Amino acid sequence: MPFGKTVYGTHCKSCHGTKGDGQGPKASSLDTEMRSFSSAAFKAQSIGEVFYKTIIGRKDRPKEEKKIADVEEKWAVVNYIRSF
C-alpha cells in the first residue's frame, strides 16, 4: 500500500484530498463534483471501472495513462484508492 499512497500523493491528492474525500485544494476549481472514495457508490464499482476512470479518465478527469506509465504503479494507485 505505501507505493500506491506515494503515487496517489503525486498524481491524485491535489483534487481528491489526503483522505480521498474529494476535498483537495484543486477540487473546487473543477466542473465535476469530487466524490469520496469511501462512498457506497464508489465502493460499488468494479475494480475495472475504477481502473478505467483513474487511468483513462473521463469528463474533466485527466488521463493518467502517460503520467503513470508503469503498470505496477497504475494498479498500486487503483488499489490504494479502493482502500479508503
N, C-alpha and C positions, 0 to 999 in steps of 0.2 A: 504493500500500500504506500510506503514512503515515496517510491518512484512516481506513482500516479499523482500523489499530492504535489510533488515538485513540478510536474508537467502542468497540473491544474493551476498552480501558483503563477506560472509563467504565461499561460495562454487563456485562462478562464476566470480567474479570481476578480479581475477588474470589473467585470459585468455581473458575475454570479455571486460574488462575495465570498468571504473566508468560510462561512458556514454553509454555502450553497443555497442560501435563502433568497437569492436574486437581488440583494441589497448592495452590490458592488458600486464603487464610485461612478462608473460609466453607465449604470443601468438606467438612470433617469433620462439619459440623452437618446435612448433607443425608441423606435416606433413600436417594437414588440415588447409586450409586458414580460418582465423576467419572473419566472415562477420558481418555486422552491424545489430542489431535488429531493426533499423529504416528503413532498405532497403525495397523496394517494394516486393522483393522475399520472405523475411522473413514474412512480413505482409500478404502475400497471403496465407500462410499456415493456416490450420485449428488449432484450439486450441488443438485438439487431436494429430496432428503431432508435435506441439511444446512440448506438454507434453511428448510424446514418446521420442523425441530426447533429451530432457532435462533430464528426469529421467531414461530412459532405456539406452540411449547413442547410439552411432554409430561411426564406424571407430575409430579414436583415441580419441574420445569424451568419457570421463569416465562415468561409470554408477553411478548415484547419488541415486539409489533406496535404498541403505543401509545407505549412508551418510545422506540423508534427509529421515528419516524413517516415520515421521508424515505426514499423507495425507494432512492436512491443510497447512503444510509448503511446500509440493510439489506444491499444487495449488497456494499458495501465490507467490512463485518464478516464476511460469509459467505466472501468471497474471502480475507480475511486469515486466518481460522482454518483454511482449507484449505491455507495456505502453511506451516503448521508441519511 
